[in-house]
Amino acid sequence: MASPLDRRHFLALGALTLATAGLAACTPRPTASAFIPPTGAPVTEAEAARRVTGTVVRRTLTATPMTLDLGGTTADTWAYRGASATEPIRATVGDRLQVTLTNDLPDSTTAHWHGLALRNDMDGVPHLTQQPIAPGETFTYDFALSHPGTYWFHPHSGTQFDRGLYAPLIIDDPAEPGDYDHEWIIVLDDWLDGVTSTPDEVLAELSQGMDHGAMGHGGVDDDDDEPQRQGHMLMGAGSDLLGGDAGDVYYPLYLINGRGPQDPETFTATPGQRIRLRVINTGGDTAFRFGIVGHPLTLTHTDGFPIEPFTAESVVLGMGERYDAVITAADGAFAVIAEALGKGQQARAVLRTGAGAVPSAEDRLPRTRTPATAADLRAVEAVRLAERAVDRTIELRLTGGMMSYSWGINGRRMDMDQPMRDAIGIAAGERVALEFVNTTMMWHPMHLHGHTYQHSGGGPRKDTSIVLPGQRLRVEFDADNPGRWMTHCHNVYHGESGMMRAIAYQQN
C-alpha cells in the first residue's frame, strides 16, 4: 500500500528548495526563474571547460517503427536506424559527439545519454532540459565526452525505452592498459513490445492497481517456483536478493544482444584468452543475475568508473546499471546466463572456445557464493571523491505501492508536464548527500542525471543504484555540472507513474 506522507519530511524537503536552507518551510517555493536554465551561461562555461581532443564523432539516428527478429520471434516495435544493442556508438574520451536524431515515430521523443556528465541542454529530458522532438522533426545532440566507460542511451519520453529504442555508448580511454584479447558488449533486456502487448497497454493495466498480497515476498529467487501471469502482470515474483517483490510485469522474452534463448548469440575465443565484458541492463522491470558457467568474473568497473578488482561468481544488475568484468576463457562451450531475478526465466548466450555440445537450456548459474552487488565494491583511489564535509543533505523518501499503482518521492508524483513544480534546489560547488529511503515494499533502481555519486564509506562511483525495501542508501556527489537535472526510478513503469524529482541549480 502507498506509504502515508510524513509531514516532517515534506517540510524538510520543501526547505531544501529554498536558496537558504534555514528559511521557514512556509516560505513560498521559488519559481523556475530562480534556477539556472538548461541553456544558461554556467552550462556553457562548464562545457567549455571540459577537455577535448579536437575530434568530432558524427552519427545519424532515426527513431522509427520497425520489425525486429529477436532470435526466431518477430516483433513490431520502435527502434533506431543507425544504432542498436549490437551496433553501439563508440568514441574516445575527450571527443565531441554529434548525434542527429530524426523522429519518424507517431509520438514525440528524446534521447537521454544515461550516466554521462554532459551539458544540461543535451541531457534529453522533455520539458526539463529540452522541448520534445515532435514527429517529423530533427534535433542534433552535441556535447563533449568527459569520462571513459560503459554507457547507453534511450528515450526519456513515456514508456518508450521498453521498446527497441536503446543502444550502448562506449567511451574508450587510451590510457587504459587494455590487457585483454577480446571485448564483448553484452546487453540484457526484458521484452514484450509487439509480442504480447505494448508498454503503454501494460502501464494502463498496472495503473488499475494490484492486490499486494498476490505479489511475491521473497524466496522464489530465479528458478525454484515460477510466478504466474495474470494479464500483463506477474504474480508471485519474489527474490530474497531484491528484498521481496521482484517485479510487476510479465515478459515473454529475455534477451542478450537482441536474441532470445531459442537462438542465442555465440561468442568465440580460444582457451586462455582474456576477455573484457561490458554488461548493460537495459530492461524495463527486471533485475538480472549475470554470470558465465565455469568462469569467475573479475569485476573492474561499475557505471563507467574503475573499482578495486573483485572476484565474483555472478553479479546483480538493476535496470540502468552497468558492470565491466574480465574472464579467462576455459576450453569448451559454456552458457552465458542472465537470470531474471524472481521471474523463473533467463536470457542466454554461448561462449565457445573449442569442441563440445551447445549448453543445455536447463543449465543454471552456480550458487556457491552470494552474487556481487555495489555494496561489495570500492572505488579505486584515482576516482574517489575528495574528502570534504557535506554542505547539504537531501532525503528522498521513495513512496507508493501496488494497491493504487501510484509511486512518488516524498509522497508526491512528478508531473513531467510541470517538472519544476517540486524542484529541489542546490548550489554550484556544494558537496551534496542524497539519502534514498525506501518506504515501499518494492526495490527501486534510482538514477541521478548529469552527475556521478559515490556510495558512502569509500564505495563505488555510480549513477544508478538498487535501493531495497526498508533501506536507507546514502550517496554523495559534487555539484559541479550546472543546470536542471533529475533523479528517478529506472523501472520504466514506476518512473512513468511519478517516482521522479527535478534537482536544479539555483541562480546566484
C-alpha positions as CSV (number, residue, x, y, z in Angstrom):
1,M,0.0,0.0,0.0
2,A,1.1,3.6,-0.5
3,S,3.0,4.9,2.4
4,P,1.4,7.9,4.2
5,L,3.2,11.3,3.6
6,D,5.4,12.1,6.6
7,R,4.7,15.9,7.1
8,R,8.0,16.5,8.8
9,H,9.9,15.0,5.9
10,F,7.8,17.0,3.5
11,L,8.6,20.3,5.2
12,A,12.3,19.4,5.4
13,L,12.4,18.8,1.6
14,G,10.4,22.0,0.9
15,A,13.1,23.9,2.9
16,L,15.8,22.5,0.7
17,T,14.2,24.0,-2.4
18,L,14.9,27.5,-1.0
19,A,18.1,29.4,-1.6
20,T,18.8,29.4,2.1
21,A,18.2,26.1,3.8
22,G,17.2,27.7,7.1
23,L,14.2,29.6,5.8
24,A,10.9,28.6,7.2
25,A,9.1,25.8,5.4
26,C,6.1,28.0,4.8
27,T,8.1,30.3,2.6
28,P,6.8,30.1,-1.0
29,R,8.6,27.8,-3.4
30,P,10.9,29.6,-5.8
31,T,9.7,29.9,-9.4
32,A,11.5,28.2,-12.3
33,S,13.4,31.5,-12.9
34,A,15.2,31.1,-9.6
35,F,17.1,28.2,-11.1
36,I,19.8,28.1,-13.8
37,P,18.1,27.2,-17.1
38,P,19.5,24.4,-19.4
39,T,21.0,27.0,-21.8
40,G,22.3,29.4,-19.1
41,A,25.7,30.8,-19.1
42,P,27.0,28.5,-16.3
43,V,26.1,25.5,-18.5
44,T,28.0,26.9,-21.5
45,E,31.0,27.7,-19.2
46,A,31.1,24.2,-17.8
47,E,31.0,22.7,-21.3
48,A,33.9,25.0,-22.4
49,A,36.0,23.8,-19.5
50,R,35.7,20.1,-20.5
51,R,38.9,18.7,-22.0
52,V,38.6,17.9,-25.7
53,T,40.7,16.1,-28.3
54,G,39.5,18.1,-31.3
55,T,37.9,15.0,-32.8
56,V,34.2,15.2,-33.7
57,V,32.4,11.9,-33.9
58,R,29.2,12.3,-36.0
59,R,26.3,9.8,-36.1
60,T,22.9,9.9,-37.6
61,L,19.9,8.1,-36.0
62,T,16.3,7.7,-37.0
63,A,13.7,6.6,-34.4
64,T,11.2,4.7,-36.5
65,P,8.6,1.8,-36.4
66,M,10.5,-1.4,-37.3
67,T,10.1,-5.1,-37.3
68,L,12.8,-6.9,-35.4
69,D,13.9,-10.6,-35.4
70,L,14.5,-11.4,-31.7
71,G,16.1,-14.8,-32.4
72,G,13.2,-16.5,-34.1
73,T,10.4,-14.3,-32.7
74,T,9.4,-11.2,-34.7
75,A,8.2,-8.1,-33.1
76,D,6.7,-4.9,-34.4
77,T,8.3,-2.2,-32.3
78,W,10.1,1.1,-32.4
79,A,13.8,1.2,-32.8
80,Y,16.7,3.3,-34.0
81,R,18.0,3.0,-37.5
82,G,21.7,3.6,-37.1
83,A,22.3,2.1,-33.6
84,S,21.0,-1.0,-31.7
85,A,22.0,-3.5,-29.0
86,T,24.7,-4.8,-31.4
87,E,25.5,-1.5,-33.1
88,P,26.9,0.8,-30.4
89,I,28.1,4.4,-30.7
90,R,31.8,4.5,-29.9
91,A,34.2,7.4,-29.3
92,T,37.3,8.3,-27.2
93,V,37.2,10.3,-24.0
94,G,37.6,14.0,-24.9
95,D,35.9,13.6,-28.3
96,R,32.9,15.8,-29.2
97,L,29.9,13.7,-30.1
98,Q,27.3,15.0,-32.5
99,V,24.2,12.8,-33.0
100,T,21.5,14.0,-35.3
101,L,18.2,12.3,-34.3
102,T,15.2,12.3,-36.7
103,N,11.9,11.3,-35.3
104,D,9.8,9.2,-37.6
105,L,7.6,7.9,-34.8
106,P,3.9,8.8,-34.3
107,D,4.8,10.4,-30.9
108,S,7.4,12.9,-29.7
109,T,10.7,11.5,-28.4
110,T,14.1,12.5,-27.0
111,A,17.4,10.8,-26.3
112,H,18.9,10.6,-22.8
113,W,22.6,9.8,-22.5
114,H,22.5,7.5,-19.4
115,G,25.3,8.1,-16.9
116,L,27.1,10.9,-18.8
117,A,28.1,14.2,-17.1
118,L,27.3,16.4,-20.1
119,R,25.9,19.8,-20.9
120,N,22.4,20.1,-19.5
121,D,20.6,21.2,-22.6
122,M,21.7,17.8,-24.2
123,D,20.5,15.6,-21.4
124,G,17.3,14.7,-23.2
125,V,14.5,15.1,-20.7
126,P,11.4,16.6,-22.3
127,H,10.1,19.9,-20.7
128,L,13.0,19.9,-18.3
129,T,16.2,20.2,-20.4
130,Q,14.7,20.4,-23.9
131,Q,11.4,20.5,-25.8
132,P,10.3,17.1,-27.1
133,I,11.3,16.2,-30.7
134,A,7.9,16.2,-32.5
135,P,7.1,13.6,-35.2
136,G,8.9,14.6,-38.4
137,E,11.4,16.8,-36.6
138,T,15.2,16.5,-36.2
139,F,17.4,17.5,-33.3
140,T,21.2,17.4,-33.0
141,Y,22.8,16.4,-29.7
142,D,26.2,18.0,-29.4
143,F,28.5,17.6,-26.4
144,A,31.9,16.7,-25.1
145,L,32.6,13.2,-23.7
146,S,34.3,13.9,-20.3
147,H,34.6,10.4,-18.8
148,P,35.5,7.0,-20.3
149,G,33.4,3.9,-19.7
150,T,30.3,1.8,-20.5
151,Y,27.2,3.9,-21.0
152,W,24.0,3.7,-23.1
153,F,21.2,5.9,-24.4
154,H,17.4,5.7,-24.7
155,P,14.4,7.9,-24.8
156,H,13.1,9.8,-21.8
157,S,9.5,10.0,-23.1
158,G,6.9,7.9,-21.5
159,T,7.4,4.1,-21.7
160,Q,9.4,4.3,-25.0
161,F,12.6,2.7,-23.7
162,D,10.7,-0.5,-23.0
163,R,10.7,-0.9,-26.8
164,G,13.8,-1.2,-29.0
165,L,14.9,2.4,-28.7
166,Y,18.3,1.9,-27.0
167,A,22.0,1.2,-27.8
168,P,25.3,1.2,-26.0
169,L,27.6,4.2,-25.9
170,I,31.2,3.2,-25.3
171,I,33.8,5.8,-24.5
172,D,37.3,4.5,-24.7
173,D,40.3,5.6,-22.7
174,P,43.7,5.5,-24.5
175,A,45.4,5.4,-21.0
176,E,43.8,2.1,-20.1
177,P,46.2,-0.8,-20.5
178,G,43.8,-3.0,-22.5
179,D,45.4,-6.2,-21.3
180,Y,42.7,-8.5,-22.9
181,D,42.3,-10.3,-26.2
182,H,38.6,-9.6,-26.9
183,E,36.0,-7.2,-25.7
184,W,32.3,-8.1,-25.8
185,I,29.4,-5.8,-25.2
186,I,26.6,-7.8,-23.5
187,V,23.2,-6.1,-23.5
188,L,20.5,-7.6,-21.3
189,D,16.8,-6.9,-21.8
190,D,13.3,-7.9,-21.0
191,W,11.0,-7.8,-24.0
192,L,7.2,-7.7,-24.6
193,D,6.6,-5.0,-27.2
194,G,5.0,-6.4,-30.3
195,V,4.9,-9.9,-28.8
196,T,2.3,-9.9,-26.1
197,S,1.5,-6.2,-25.8
198,T,2.9,-2.7,-25.9
199,P,4.4,-0.8,-23.0
200,D,1.6,1.7,-23.0
201,E,-1.0,-1.1,-22.7
202,V,1.0,-2.6,-19.8
203,L,1.1,0.8,-18.0
204,A,-2.6,1.2,-18.4
205,E,-3.3,-2.2,-16.8
206,L,-0.8,-1.6,-14.0
207,S,-2.4,1.7,-13.3
208,Q,-5.6,0.0,-12.3
209,G,-3.8,-1.3,-9.2
210,M,-2.9,-4.7,-7.8
211,D,-3.6,-6.6,-4.6
212,H,-0.2,-6.6,-2.9
213,G,-1.0,-9.9,-1.2
214,A,-0.7,-11.6,-4.6
215,M,2.8,-10.2,-5.2
216,G,6.0,-12.0,-4.3
217,H,7.6,-11.7,-0.9
218,G,10.9,-13.3,-1.4
219,G,12.2,-16.8,-1.7
220,V,11.5,-17.5,-5.3
221,D,14.9,-16.4,-6.5
222,D,15.1,-17.3,-10.1
223,D,14.0,-20.9,-10.6
224,D,12.5,-22.6,-7.5
225,D,8.9,-21.7,-8.2
226,E,7.8,-20.0,-11.3
227,P,5.5,-16.9,-10.8
228,Q,2.1,-16.8,-12.5
229,R,1.0,-14.5,-15.3
230,Q,-2.2,-12.5,-14.9
231,G,-2.9,-10.4,-18.0
232,H,0.2,-8.3,-18.4
233,M,1.1,-8.6,-14.8
234,L,3.2,-11.2,-12.9
235,M,2.1,-12.6,-9.6
236,G,4.4,-14.2,-7.1
237,A,7.7,-12.8,-8.5
238,G,9.8,-12.7,-5.4
239,S,13.6,-12.6,-4.7
240,D,15.5,-12.5,-1.4
241,L,18.3,-10.7,-3.2
242,L,15.8,-7.9,-4.0
243,G,14.2,-7.8,-0.6
244,G,10.9,-9.3,-1.6
245,D,8.9,-8.4,-4.7
246,A,11.0,-8.8,-7.8
247,G,8.8,-7.1,-10.4
248,D,5.4,-6.3,-11.7
249,V,5.4,-7.1,-15.4
250,Y,5.1,-10.3,-17.4
251,Y,7.7,-10.5,-20.2
252,P,7.6,-13.4,-22.8
253,L,11.3,-12.9,-23.7
254,Y,14.6,-12.2,-22.0
255,L,17.3,-11.2,-24.4
256,I,21.1,-11.0,-24.7
257,N,22.1,-8.7,-27.6
258,G,18.6,-8.8,-29.0
259,R,18.3,-12.6,-29.2
260,G,16.2,-14.9,-27.2
261,P,17.3,-18.2,-25.7
262,Q,15.9,-20.2,-28.7
263,D,18.6,-18.7,-30.9
264,P,21.4,-17.5,-28.6
265,E,24.4,-15.5,-29.7
266,T,27.7,-17.3,-29.7
267,F,30.9,-15.6,-28.6
268,T,34.0,-17.3,-29.8
269,A,37.5,-17.2,-28.4
270,T,40.4,-19.6,-27.8
271,P,41.3,-21.2,-24.4
272,G,43.4,-19.0,-22.2
273,Q,42.4,-15.7,-23.8
274,R,41.4,-12.8,-21.6
275,I,38.1,-11.2,-22.4
276,R,36.6,-7.9,-21.3
277,L,32.9,-7.9,-20.8
278,R,30.8,-4.7,-20.8
279,V,27.4,-5.7,-19.4
280,I,24.4,-3.4,-19.5
281,N,20.9,-3.9,-18.1
282,T,18.5,-2.1,-20.5
283,G,15.4,-3.8,-19.0
284,G,12.2,-2.1,-18.0
285,D,11.2,-4.1,-15.0
286,T,13.8,-6.8,-14.4
287,A,17.0,-7.2,-12.3
288,F,19.4,-9.8,-13.7
289,R,21.9,-12.0,-12.0
290,F,24.7,-12.3,-14.7
291,G,27.5,-14.9,-15.0
292,I,29.2,-17.4,-17.2
293,V,29.2,-21.0,-16.2
294,G,32.7,-22.2,-15.3
295,H,34.2,-18.7,-15.4
296,P,34.8,-16.5,-12.3
297,L,34.2,-12.8,-13.1
298,T,36.8,-10.2,-12.1
299,L,34.7,-7.1,-11.8
300,T,36.7,-4.0,-12.8
301,H,34.3,-1.1,-13.4
302,T,30.8,-0.1,-12.4
303,D,28.7,2.5,-14.3
304,G,31.9,3.5,-16.2
305,F,34.2,4.0,-13.2
306,P,37.1,1.7,-12.1
307,I,36.9,-0.3,-8.9
308,E,39.3,-2.3,-6.9
309,P,39.2,-5.7,-8.7
310,F,36.6,-8.0,-7.1
311,T,36.2,-11.7,-7.9
312,A,32.6,-12.9,-8.1
313,E,30.7,-15.9,-9.3
314,S,27.9,-13.7,-10.5
315,V,26.7,-10.1,-10.3
316,V,23.3,-8.4,-9.8
317,L,22.4,-5.6,-12.2
318,G,19.3,-3.4,-11.7
319,M,17.8,-1.6,-14.6
320,G,20.3,1.0,-15.9
321,E,23.3,-0.4,-14.2
322,R,26.5,-1.4,-16.0
323,Y,29.4,-3.7,-14.9
324,D,32.7,-4.4,-16.6
325,A,34.4,-7.6,-15.9
326,V,37.3,-9.7,-17.2
327,I,37.3,-13.5,-17.6
328,T,39.9,-16.0,-18.8
329,A,38.3,-18.4,-21.3
330,A,38.3,-22.1,-20.5
331,D,38.2,-24.9,-23.1
332,G,34.8,-26.0,-24.3
333,A,31.3,-24.5,-24.7
334,F,29.7,-22.6,-21.8
335,A,26.4,-21.0,-21.0
336,V,26.3,-17.2,-20.6
337,I,23.3,-16.6,-18.4
338,A,21.3,-13.6,-17.2
339,E,18.8,-14.9,-14.7
340,A,15.6,-12.7,-14.5
341,L,15.6,-12.5,-10.7
342,G,12.4,-13.8,-9.2
343,K,10.8,-14.4,-12.6
344,G,11.8,-18.0,-13.3
345,Q,13.3,-17.3,-16.7
346,Q,16.7,-16.4,-18.1
347,A,18.5,-14.8,-21.1
348,R,21.2,-16.9,-22.6
349,A,24.2,-16.8,-24.9
350,V,27.1,-19.2,-25.6
351,L,30.8,-18.9,-25.0
352,R,32.6,-21.3,-27.3
353,T,36.4,-21.9,-27.3
354,G,36.5,-25.5,-28.5
355,A,34.6,-28.7,-29.1
356,G,31.5,-29.6,-27.1
357,A,27.8,-29.7,-27.3
358,V,25.7,-26.5,-27.0
359,P,25.0,-25.9,-23.3
360,S,21.6,-27.3,-22.2
361,A,18.7,-24.9,-21.7
362,E,18.5,-26.4,-18.3
363,D,21.9,-25.1,-17.2
364,R,21.8,-22.6,-14.3
365,L,24.4,-20.4,-12.7
366,P,26.1,-21.9,-9.7
367,R,25.1,-20.6,-6.2
368,T,28.1,-21.4,-4.2
369,R,28.7,-17.7,-3.5
370,T,26.4,-14.7,-2.8
371,P,26.2,-12.6,-6.0
372,A,28.1,-9.4,-6.0
373,T,26.4,-6.1,-5.7
374,A,27.6,-2.5,-5.4
375,A,27.8,-2.9,-1.6
376,D,30.8,-5.3,-2.1
377,L,32.8,-2.8,-4.2
378,R,35.2,0.1,-3.6
379,A,36.2,2.8,-6.0
380,V,39.9,3.0,-6.9
381,E,41.7,5.9,-5.2
382,A,42.1,7.8,-8.5
383,V,38.3,8.3,-8.9
384,R,37.2,8.6,-5.2
385,L,35.6,11.9,-4.2
386,A,38.0,14.1,-2.3
387,E,37.4,14.1,1.5
388,R,35.3,17.1,2.5
389,A,32.3,18.0,4.6
390,V,28.8,17.6,3.2
391,D,27.1,21.0,2.6
392,R,23.6,19.7,2.0
393,T,21.8,16.5,2.8
394,I,18.6,15.8,0.8
395,E,16.3,13.0,2.0
396,L,14.4,11.3,-0.8
397,R,11.7,9.0,0.5
398,L,10.6,6.5,-2.1
399,T,6.8,6.2,-1.6
400,G,3.8,4.4,-3.1
401,G,2.6,0.9,-3.7
402,M,0.9,-1.5,-6.0
403,M,-2.6,-1.1,-4.5
404,S,-3.2,2.1,-6.5
405,Y,-0.1,1.9,-8.6
406,S,0.9,5.4,-7.5
407,W,4.6,6.0,-7.0
408,G,6.4,9.1,-5.8
409,I,9.2,10.8,-4.0
410,N,8.4,12.3,-0.6
411,G,4.8,11.4,-1.1
412,R,4.3,13.3,-4.4
413,R,4.2,12.2,-8.0
414,M,6.2,14.2,-10.5
415,D,4.3,15.8,-13.4
416,M,6.5,15.7,-16.5
417,D,4.5,18.5,-18.0
418,Q,5.4,20.6,-14.9
419,P,8.8,19.1,-13.9
420,M,9.9,22.2,-11.9
421,R,6.9,22.2,-9.6
422,D,8.7,20.4,-6.8
423,A,12.3,21.0,-7.8
424,I,15.0,20.6,-5.2
425,G,17.5,23.4,-5.2
426,I,21.3,23.0,-4.8
427,A,24.1,25.5,-5.3
428,A,27.2,25.1,-7.5
429,G,30.2,24.0,-5.6
430,E,28.4,22.1,-2.8
431,R,29.0,18.6,-1.7
432,V,25.6,17.1,-1.7
433,A,24.4,13.9,0.0
434,L,21.3,12.1,-1.2
435,E,19.7,9.7,1.2
436,F,17.3,7.4,-0.6
437,V,14.9,6.0,1.9
438,N,12.8,3.2,0.5
439,T,9.5,3.1,2.4
440,T,7.8,0.8,-0.1
441,M,7.6,-3.0,-0.4
442,M,9.4,-2.9,-3.8
443,W,13.1,-2.5,-4.7
444,H,13.9,0.6,-6.9
445,P,16.9,1.3,-9.1
446,M,17.5,5.0,-8.6
447,H,19.3,7.0,-11.2
448,L,20.9,10.5,-11.0
449,H,21.3,12.6,-14.2
450,G,24.3,14.5,-15.2
451,H,26.5,13.6,-12.1
452,T,28.1,10.5,-10.7
453,Y,28.0,9.9,-6.9
454,Q,30.0,7.7,-4.6
455,H,28.5,5.3,-2.1
456,S,29.4,6.2,1.4
457,G,32.4,4.6,3.1
458,G,34.6,4.5,0.0
459,G,32.1,2.6,-2.1
460,P,31.9,2.7,-5.9
461,R,31.3,5.7,-8.1
462,K,28.0,5.2,-9.8
463,D,24.9,6.9,-11.3
464,T,22.3,4.1,-10.8
465,S,21.9,2.1,-7.6
466,I,19.5,-0.5,-6.3
467,V,17.6,0.6,-3.1
468,L,16.0,-2.3,-1.3
469,P,12.8,-2.2,0.7
470,G,13.4,-0.6,4.1
471,Q,16.9,0.5,3.1
472,R,18.5,3.9,3.6
473,L,21.2,4.4,0.9
474,R,23.4,7.4,1.3
475,V,25.5,8.6,-1.7
476,E,27.4,11.9,-2.2
477,F,28.2,14.0,-5.2
478,D,29.9,17.3,-6.0
479,A,27.6,19.9,-7.6
480,D,29.9,20.7,-10.5
481,N,27.6,20.4,-13.5
482,P,25.1,23.3,-13.6
483,G,21.6,23.1,-15.0
484,R,18.3,21.3,-14.3
485,W,18.8,17.6,-13.6
486,M,16.7,14.9,-12.1
487,T,16.7,11.8,-10.0
488,H,14.2,9.0,-10.7
489,C,13.4,5.3,-10.6
490,H,14.7,3.4,-13.6
491,N,11.9,0.9,-13.5
492,V,10.1,2.4,-16.5
493,Y,6.6,1.9,-15.1
494,H,7.4,3.2,-11.6
495,G,9.2,6.2,-13.1
496,E,6.4,7.0,-15.5
497,S,4.0,6.7,-12.6
498,G,5.7,9.6,-10.9
499,M,8.8,8.4,-9.0
500,M,11.0,11.3,-10.3
501,R,12.2,14.6,-9.0
502,A,14.0,17.6,-10.5
503,I,17.2,18.7,-8.9
504,A,18.1,22.2,-10.1
505,Y,21.0,24.6,-9.6
506,Q,19.9,27.9,-8.0
507,Q,20.8,31.2,-9.6
508,N,23.5,33.2,-7.8
